[in-house]
């Protein structure tokens, strides 16, 4: 069961939920159903060519000002 990140259009809150099957997300703050799923940064770990552990994340390549749904602050 994946954990997804959501944004509530009613109260402007961001939150995470563990979703089972076809459950519909509900904002925990205002109980509204008008929420949108956000893009999440994912991370991974792999072995480099010399056997060393290489760790990376999608967030590592972006600037600190970028939001999950827009990168207008840095132009990417």
C-alpha positions as CSV (number, residue, x, y, z in Angstrom):
1,X,0.0,0.0,0.0
2,X,1.7,3.2,-1.1
3,X,1.8,6.5,0.8
4,X,0.8,9.4,-1.4
5,X,1.1,13.1,-1.0
6,X,-2.0,15.3,-1.5
7,X,-3.0,19.0,-1.6
8,X,-6.4,20.1,-0.4
9,X,-8.0,22.7,-2.7
10,X,-10.4,23.7,0.1
11,X,-8.0,24.5,3.0
12,X,-4.7,24.7,1.1
13,X,-3.1,21.9,3.3
14,X,-0.5,19.4,2.1
15,X,-0.7,15.9,3.7
16,X,0.3,12.3,3.2
17,X,-2.1,9.3,3.3
18,X,-1.7,5.5,3.1
19,X,-4.2,4.5,0.5
20,X,-5.7,1.0,0.3
21,X,-7.2,-0.2,-3.0
22,X,-9.6,2.3,-4.5
23,X,-10.1,4.4,-1.4
24,X,-10.8,8.1,-2.0
25,X,-8.5,10.5,-0.1
26,X,-10.1,12.9,2.3
27,X,-8.3,16.0,3.8
28,X,-7.5,15.3,7.5
29,X,-7.8,19.0,8.3
30,X,-11.2,20.0,6.8
31,X,-12.6,16.5,5.7
32,X,-13.0,17.8,2.1
33,X,-12.7,15.3,-0.8
34,X,-11.4,17.9,-3.3
35,X,-7.8,16.9,-3.1
36,X,-5.1,16.4,-5.8
37,X,-2.2,14.0,-5.7
38,X,1.2,15.7,-5.8
39,X,4.3,14.5,-7.5
40,X,6.7,13.0,-4.9
41,X,10.5,12.9,-5.0
42,X,11.8,9.4,-5.0
43,X,15.1,8.1,-3.9
44,X,17.2,5.1,-4.8
45,X,20.4,3.3,-3.8
46,X,22.6,1.4,-6.2
47,X,26.2,0.1,-6.5
48,X,28.7,2.1,-8.6
49,X,31.1,0.5,-11.0
50,X,33.7,0.2,-8.3
51,X,31.2,-1.5,-5.9
52,X,30.7,1.7,-3.8
53,X,27.2,2.6,-2.7
54,X,25.6,5.4,-4.7
55,X,22.7,7.2,-3.2
56,X,20.5,9.7,-5.0
57,X,17.2,11.3,-4.9
58,X,15.1,13.3,-7.4
59,X,15.2,16.2,-4.9
60,X,19.1,16.2,-5.1
61,X,19.0,17.6,-8.6
62,X,16.6,20.5,-8.0
63,X,17.1,23.8,-6.1
64,X,15.8,24.3,-2.6
65,X,13.1,26.7,-3.8
66,X,11.2,24.2,-6.0
67,X,7.8,23.0,-5.0
68,X,6.4,19.6,-5.9
69,X,4.0,20.9,-8.5
70,X,6.0,23.9,-9.9
71,X,9.6,24.9,-10.4
72,X,8.9,28.5,-11.3
73,X,11.3,29.8,-8.6
74,X,14.4,28.4,-10.3
75,X,13.3,28.2,-13.9
76,X,13.7,24.4,-14.3
